[in-house]
Amino acid sequence: MSEEAVQTAEEPVVAIEAAAEPEDVSYQAVEKEGTVTAIWEMQGHKHLRTIDPRSNEGKQILALFETAG
C-alpha cells in the first residue's frame, strides 16, 4: 500500500507546518475525533517519521504550536 493510500485511510490531517530547519521540515498533526493521535515529521511530501504526541518530544512540538497561535 502506498503512503498516499495510508494517508487517505487516516482521519483528517491538520497541517501545522513549521519551517524548523533549512531542509524544509514540517510537522503535521493527525487527529481523530478532535484528539491528536500522531505527529508526522515531513520533508516536502516525504514522511520522515511519526512522533507520539504523548512523548516528551511530541509535547514540545505541540506546545510550540499552541503558543504560536
VENSUL-V555470 format. One record per pair of residues at least 24 apart in sequence whose C-alpha atoms are under 7 Angstrom apart, sorted by the first residue. I is the first residue (numbers start at 1). GAP is how many residues later the second one is. Records with the same first field share a line. If there is no record, write none. Layout:
I: GAP ; GAP
This chain:
none
